[in-house]
């Protein structure tokens, strides 16, 4: 451990009891010696057991069939999810709206995010009403294993906007080491050959081969060649997946008003598109402290800050970027609609 890490050692140690995942930034989480001894796998196994306990406490609002599918496969596809009239009203409202947006260009993909926070939802009554659908919240609570409101965005993914390799989200990866939730409520069709969400069934509950692979990766993760692995979002080559004993990945072509929800601690990716495409959805995610034994007590949801905090978080990110002189990454681009073509 480098000398300059010693003053912060108590903070690094306390972070072991949180969702901290960066091998690069935390010398304990990234320690080859500790991970060779099993630190990363111990955190992963404990977080898995606690997540399953919290899910059991949240199961009442979720249909038994959906619970079985989620526990077995790690994802769920729900066609015709919202009542038809509610979905139609929300879709028309969002497609007509022009709201502040952020964009990120990576590889051949441009991603646009329009936050559905307090400022936006005040002007979107049909959207606010539709997303109040009780099963929507119940599924997010169950998959994420916490009773908390997810952060919501209109996400538009434009593929093949320039000549470049696929974006970083097109690599098979895990988001983190513990149960967590992301979802996409699709506003338009995603056809075969487009950038459909792709998931490796069952990989959210790691088997012995998966754990052996992850232990080996954790030993050298702090100095891995790719930044995402160093930050705790482990990457794996598609050719290596069969050796872990999982079924073939599932790429999802879906109709409008289909909800796809997944535990993104399993292997997944944004599907490879074979032509210029546009994918529009309401994207949601939530993440809690994986070592908290109980599912409730979310301060942001209880205070209403969950609908206000995201712009403050982005402002802090932008300030750090300006102070460090960094370029690229996410940026505000003014008012946009979900269907506006990208301006590159």
C-alpha positions as CSV (number, residue, x, y, z in Angstrom):
1,X,0.0,0.0,0.0
2,X,1.4,3.4,-1.0
3,X,2.3,5.8,1.9
4,X,-0.3,8.3,0.9
5,X,-3.1,5.8,1.5
6,X,-2.3,5.3,5.2
7,X,-4.1,8.4,6.5
8,X,-7.3,7.3,4.8
9,X,-7.0,3.7,5.8
10,X,-9.9,3.9,8.4
11,X,-12.2,5.3,5.7
12,X,-11.1,2.6,3.2
13,X,-11.8,0.0,5.9
14,X,-15.3,1.4,6.6
15,X,-16.1,1.3,2.9
16,X,-15.9,-2.5,3.0
17,X,-19.3,-2.4,4.7
18,X,-20.9,-0.4,1.9
19,X,-21.5,-0.8,-1.8
20,X,-18.0,0.6,-2.6
21,X,-16.6,-1.5,-5.5
22,X,-13.6,0.3,-7.0
23,X,-10.5,-1.9,-7.0
24,X,-8.5,1.1,-8.2
25,X,-9.5,3.7,-5.6
26,X,-9.7,1.6,-2.5
27,X,-6.4,-0.1,-1.7
28,X,-8.2,-2.7,0.5
29,X,-10.8,-3.6,-2.1
30,X,-8.1,-3.7,-4.7
31,X,-5.5,-5.5,-2.7
32,X,-4.1,-8.6,-4.6
33,X,-3.1,-10.2,-1.3
34,X,-6.5,-9.7,0.4
35,X,-8.4,-10.9,-2.7
36,X,-6.2,-13.9,-3.1
37,X,-7.2,-14.7,0.5
38,X,-10.9,-14.3,-0.5
39,X,-11.9,-10.7,0.4
40,X,-13.8,-9.9,-2.7
41,X,-15.6,-13.3,-2.8
42,X,-16.5,-13.0,0.9
43,X,-18.1,-9.6,0.3
44,X,-19.9,-11.0,-2.7
45,X,-21.3,-14.0,-0.9
46,X,-22.4,-12.0,2.1
47,X,-24.1,-9.4,-0.1
48,X,-25.9,-12.2,-2.0
49,X,-27.3,-13.8,1.2
50,X,-28.5,-10.5,2.6
51,X,-30.1,-9.6,-0.7
52,X,-32.0,-12.8,-0.8
53,X,-33.2,-12.2,2.8
54,X,-34.4,-8.7,1.9
55,X,-36.1,-10.0,-1.3
56,X,-38.1,-12.5,0.8
57,X,-39.4,-9.5,2.9
58,X,-40.5,-7.7,-0.3
59,X,-42.1,-10.6,-2.1
60,X,-45.7,-9.9,-1.1
61,X,-46.3,-7.3,-3.9
62,X,-44.9,-9.5,-6.7
63,X,-46.7,-12.4,-8.5
64,X,-45.3,-15.8,-7.6
65,X,-44.6,-16.6,-11.2
66,X,-42.6,-13.4,-11.6
67,X,-40.7,-14.1,-8.4
68,X,-39.7,-17.6,-9.7
69,X,-38.6,-16.2,-13.1
70,X,-36.5,-13.5,-11.5
71,X,-34.9,-15.8,-9.0
72,X,-34.1,-18.4,-11.7
73,X,-33.1,-16.2,-14.6
74,X,-32.2,-12.9,-13.2
75,X,-34.4,-10.9,-15.5
76,X,-38.1,-10.6,-16.4
77,X,-39.9,-9.5,-19.6
78,X,-43.4,-8.2,-19.1
79,X,-45.3,-7.4,-22.4
80,X,-48.3,-5.0,-22.2
81,X,-47.1,-3.9,-18.8
82,X,-49.0,-0.7,-18.3
83,X,-52.8,-0.3,-18.9
84,X,-53.0,0.5,-22.6
85,X,-54.7,3.9,-22.2
86,X,-52.1,5.0,-19.5
87,X,-49.2,3.9,-21.8
88,X,-50.6,5.7,-24.8
89,X,-51.1,8.9,-22.9
90,X,-47.6,8.8,-21.4
91,X,-45.9,8.0,-24.7
92,X,-47.7,10.8,-26.5
93,X,-46.8,13.2,-23.8
94,X,-43.1,12.3,-23.7
95,X,-42.7,12.3,-27.5
96,X,-44.1,15.8,-27.6
97,X,-42.0,17.1,-24.8
98,X,-38.8,19.0,-25.0
99,X,-36.8,19.0,-21.8
100,X,-33.2,19.5,-20.6
101,X,-31.1,16.6,-21.7
102,X,-27.6,15.1,-21.3
103,X,-25.8,13.2,-24.0
104,X,-22.7,10.9,-24.1
105,X,-20.9,9.8,-27.3
106,X,-19.1,6.5,-27.0
107,X,-18.0,4.3,-29.8
108,X,-20.7,4.1,-32.5
109,X,-23.4,5.0,-29.9
110,X,-24.9,8.3,-28.7
111,X,-27.0,8.0,-25.5
112,X,-29.4,10.7,-24.5
113,X,-30.9,11.0,-20.9
114,X,-33.8,13.2,-20.0
115,X,-34.2,13.1,-16.2
116,X,-37.7,12.3,-14.9
117,X,-37.2,14.2,-11.7
118,X,-39.3,16.7,-9.8
119,X,-38.6,19.5,-12.3
120,X,-39.6,17.4,-15.3
121,X,-42.5,15.5,-13.9
122,X,-44.2,18.7,-12.8
123,X,-44.9,19.2,-16.6
124,X,-45.7,15.6,-17.3
125,X,-48.9,14.6,-15.5
126,X,-49.6,11.6,-17.7
127,X,-46.1,10.2,-17.2
128,X,-46.3,10.9,-13.5
129,X,-49.6,9.0,-13.2
130,X,-48.4,6.1,-15.4
131,X,-45.2,5.5,-13.4
132,X,-47.3,5.4,-10.2
133,X,-48.5,2.0,-11.3
134,X,-48.1,-0.2,-8.1
135,X,-46.6,-3.3,-9.8
136,X,-43.9,-1.1,-11.3
137,X,-42.6,0.0,-7.9
138,X,-43.1,-3.5,-6.4
139,X,-40.9,-5.2,-9.1
140,X,-38.1,-2.6,-8.6
141,X,-38.2,-3.1,-4.9
142,X,-38.1,-6.9,-5.2
143,X,-35.3,-7.1,-7.8
144,X,-33.2,-4.4,-6.1
145,X,-34.0,-5.9,-2.7
146,X,-34.7,-2.5,-1.2
147,X,-37.9,-0.5,-0.6
148,X,-36.8,2.6,-2.5
149,X,-37.8,4.8,-5.5
150,X,-35.7,4.2,-8.5
151,X,-34.1,7.1,-10.4
152,X,-36.0,7.6,-13.7
153,X,-35.0,8.9,-17.1
154,X,-36.1,8.9,-20.7
155,X,-33.2,7.1,-22.4
156,X,-32.7,7.2,-26.2
157,X,-29.9,5.1,-27.6
158,X,-28.8,5.9,-31.2
159,X,-26.6,3.2,-32.7
160,X,-24.2,3.7,-35.7
161,X,-24.1,7.4,-35.5
162,X,-20.5,7.4,-36.7
163,X,-17.8,5.0,-37.9
164,X,-16.5,3.5,-34.7
165,X,-16.4,0.2,-32.7
166,X,-19.4,-0.6,-30.4
167,X,-19.7,1.4,-27.2
168,X,-18.4,0.2,-23.8
169,X,-21.9,-1.0,-22.8
170,X,-21.8,-3.6,-25.6
171,X,-19.2,-5.6,-23.6
172,X,-20.6,-8.3,-21.4
173,X,-20.2,-7.1,-17.8
174,X,-21.6,-7.0,-14.3
175,X,-22.6,-3.6,-12.8
176,X,-21.4,-4.5,-9.3
177,X,-20.8,-7.3,-6.9
178,X,-24.2,-7.3,-5.2
179,X,-28.0,-7.6,-6.2
180,X,-29.1,-4.4,-7.9
181,X,-31.8,-3.4,-10.3
182,X,-32.2,-1.7,-13.7
183,X,-35.2,-1.6,-16.0
184,X,-36.3,-0.5,-19.4
185,X,-40.0,0.3,-20.2
186,X,-39.8,0.5,-23.9
187,X,-41.7,3.3,-25.7
188,X,-41.0,1.9,-29.2
189,X,-40.3,-1.5,-30.7
190,X,-36.9,-3.0,-30.5
191,X,-36.5,-5.4,-33.4
192,X,-34.1,-8.3,-34.1
193,X,-30.7,-6.9,-35.2
194,X,-31.1,-3.8,-33.0
195,X,-29.5,-2.9,-29.7
196,X,-31.7,-5.1,-27.6
197,X,-30.9,-5.7,-23.9
198,X,-28.9,-9.0,-23.6
199,X,-28.6,-11.1,-20.5
200,X,-26.9,-14.3,-19.5
201,X,-29.6,-16.3,-17.7
202,X,-28.8,-17.4,-14.1
203,X,-25.6,-15.4,-13.9
204,X,-26.9,-13.2,-11.1
205,X,-26.5,-16.2,-8.7
206,X,-22.8,-17.2,-9.4
207,X,-21.9,-20.8,-9.5
208,X,-18.5,-22.2,-8.5
209,X,-16.9,-21.6,-11.9
210,X,-18.2,-18.0,-11.9
211,X,-16.8,-17.4,-8.4
212,X,-13.4,-18.9,-9.3
213,X,-13.3,-16.6,-12.4
214,X,-14.3,-13.6,-10.3
215,X,-11.7,-14.4,-7.6
216,X,-9.0,-14.6,-10.2
217,X,-10.1,-11.3,-11.8
218,X,-10.2,-9.5,-8.5
219,X,-6.6,-10.3,-7.7
220,X,-5.4,-8.1,-10.6
221,X,-8.4,-5.8,-11.0
222,X,-6.8,-2.7,-9.6
223,X,-4.3,-2.7,-12.5
224,X,-6.6,-4.2,-15.2
225,X,-6.2,-2.9,-18.7
226,X,-9.8,-1.6,-18.9
227,X,-11.1,1.2,-16.7
228,X,-14.5,-0.4,-16.0
229,X,-13.0,-3.5,-14.4
230,X,-10.7,-1.3,-12.3
231,X,-13.8,0.6,-11.1
232,X,-15.6,-2.7,-10.2
233,X,-17.8,-3.3,-13.2
234,X,-16.1,-6.6,-14.3
235,X,-15.8,-7.3,-18.1
236,X,-15.8,-10.8,-19.7
237,X,-15.2,-11.9,-23.2
238,X,-18.3,-13.6,-24.8
239,X,-16.1,-16.6,-25.7
240,X,-15.4,-17.2,-22.0
241,X,-19.1,-17.3,-20.9
242,X,-19.7,-21.0,-21.9
243,X,-16.8,-22.1,-19.7
244,X,-18.7,-20.7,-16.7
245,X,-21.6,-23.2,-17.3
246,X,-24.4,-20.7,-18.1
247,X,-27.0,-20.9,-20.9
248,X,-26.5,-18.8,-24.1
249,X,-27.1,-15.1,-23.7
250,X,-30.7,-13.9,-24.4
251,X,-31.0,-10.8,-26.7
252,X,-34.5,-9.3,-26.3
253,X,-36.6,-8.0,-29.2
254,X,-39.6,-6.3,-27.6
255,X,-42.8,-4.5,-28.5
256,X,-43.8,-1.1,-27.1
257,X,-45.1,-1.2,-23.5
258,X,-42.8,-4.0,-22.6
259,X,-41.0,-3.9,-19.3
260,X,-37.6,-5.6,-19.1
261,X,-36.2,-5.6,-15.5
262,X,-33.0,-7.3,-14.4
263,X,-30.6,-7.9,-11.6
264,X,-27.6,-6.3,-13.2
265,X,-25.1,-8.0,-10.9
266,X,-25.5,-10.8,-13.6
267,X,-23.7,-10.7,-16.9
268,X,-25.4,-8.4,-19.5
269,X,-24.8,-6.0,-22.2
270,X,-26.4,-3.6,-24.7
271,X,-27.0,-5.7,-27.8
272,X,-24.8,-5.2,-30.9
273,X,-26.8,-3.4,-33.6
274,X,-26.2,-4.4,-37.2
275,X,-27.6,-1.1,-38.6
276,X,-28.5,2.5,-37.5
277,X,-31.2,2.2,-34.9
278,X,-32.9,4.2,-32.2
279,X,-34.0,2.6,-28.9
280,X,-36.3,4.7,-26.6
281,X,-37.3,3.6,-23.1
282,X,-37.9,4.8,-19.6
283,X,-34.8,3.7,-17.9
284,X,-34.7,3.2,-14.1
285,X,-32.2,2.1,-11.6
286,X,-31.8,1.8,-7.9
287,X,-29.0,0.7,-5.6
288,X,-28.8,0.4,-1.8
289,X,-26.1,-0.6,0.7
290,X,-25.8,-4.4,0.1
291,X,-24.8,-5.1,3.7
292,X,-27.9,-3.5,5.3
293,X,-30.0,-6.4,6.7
294,X,-33.4,-4.8,6.3
295,X,-35.1,-3.6,3.1
296,X,-36.6,-0.2,4.2
297,X,-35.3,3.1,5.6
298,X,-34.4,4.8,2.3
299,X,-33.9,8.5,3.3
300,X,-34.0,9.8,-0.3
301,X,-37.4,8.3,-0.9
302,X,-38.8,9.3,2.5
303,X,-37.8,13.0,2.1
304,X,-38.6,13.3,-1.6
305,X,-35.0,14.0,-2.4
306,X,-34.9,11.0,-4.8
307,X,-36.8,13.3,-7.3
308,X,-34.4,16.2,-6.8
309,X,-30.9,14.8,-6.2
310,X,-29.8,13.7,-9.6
311,X,-29.2,17.2,-11.1
312,X,-27.1,18.1,-8.0
313,X,-25.0,14.9,-8.5
314,X,-24.5,15.8,-12.2
315,X,-23.5,19.4,-11.2
316,X,-20.9,18.0,-8.9
317,X,-19.5,15.7,-11.6
318,X,-19.3,18.6,-14.0
319,X,-17.5,20.8,-11.5
320,X,-14.9,18.0,-10.9
321,X,-14.4,17.6,-14.6
322,X,-13.9,21.3,-15.1
323,X,-11.4,21.6,-12.2
324,X,-9.4,18.6,-13.5
325,X,-9.4,19.8,-17.0
326,X,-11.0,16.6,-18.3
327,X,-12.9,16.6,-21.5
328,X,-15.5,14.3,-23.0
329,X,-18.1,12.3,-21.0
330,X,-21.6,13.4,-20.3
331,X,-22.7,16.9,-21.1
332,X,-25.8,19.1,-21.1
333,X,-27.0,19.7,-24.6
334,X,-30.0,22.0,-24.0
335,X,-33.7,21.0,-24.6
336,X,-34.3,17.8,-26.6
337,X,-37.1,15.5,-27.3
338,X,-36.6,11.7,-27.1
339,X,-37.0,11.4,-30.9
340,X,-34.8,14.4,-31.9
341,X,-32.0,13.1,-34.1
342,X,-28.5,13.4,-32.7
343,X,-26.4,16.4,-33.6
344,X,-22.7,15.3,-33.8
